[in-house]
Amino acid sequence: MSATSYTPATPGSHALRDSLTMLRRNLKRARRYPSMTLSVVAMPILMLLLFVYVFGGAIGDGMGLPGGGAGGRGEYTNYVTPGIVLMAVTAGAISTAVSVCGDMTEGIVNRFRTMAISRSSVLTGHVVGNVVQTLVSLTLVIGVALAVGFRPNAGPVEWAAALGILVLLAFALSWVSAAMGLGARTVEAASNAPAPLTFLPFLGSAVVTPESMPTGLRWFAEYQPFTPINETLRGLLLGTEIGASGAQALAWIAGLTLVGFLWARAVFGRAVKH
């Protein structure tokens, strides 16, 4: 009679298994309580319809868009859509901050502490879950954009590159918003904390060119992180000049990821000691 051998799980596989469990938990919760997800998806779609149908004709005629002559609503739809797509990613940060704060204030994290699970899996499940929800949001926003007149000329490689940038940005902002959710005392405060991230693209080149802004705001618009990301998306999807924006976009995303990860890990470490 031979004895049954038992091989204990390695720490890496333990953390991966627990992270997948937390990811399934967060996705199931988002499906059962879809109000937050729907509101996050609805906001960029409403902004897209607002800028295309209410402001599109007037702004497009006045901008003199490259390759568009006098511009018009059609050219402006192409111009503004990358910025709205970017907004769909930034809006996802709100749901991450709210769900993380909910777990903290409702004692769910303290309950997880009593269980034999990897501590890092709690935040990893939230972050990856938000990236998945953001992909769903992007699909809906781009679908509506195509329906209202967005006409990209990108090939499969350019679409893949644009999607890769958006996923990396969603990953970076998820860590930043997770840190905000951990530091918030209430769910209401957590829902307001990422709001500047949501509207920061509008203070760049999302809806108008920085050249049309006052000097101080123009300087901010040219050097804030979302402008090179937006210009890279616009170049990939519409064939406009990218220049150094691609490298700057990747550098900003890497920086945001590092800052967000270290910030979230530090706040989470302090929180679970109390």
Order of alpha helices (4+ residues) and beta strands (2+ residues): alpha-alpha-alpha-alpha-alpha-alpha-alpha-alpha-alpha-alpha-alpha-alpha
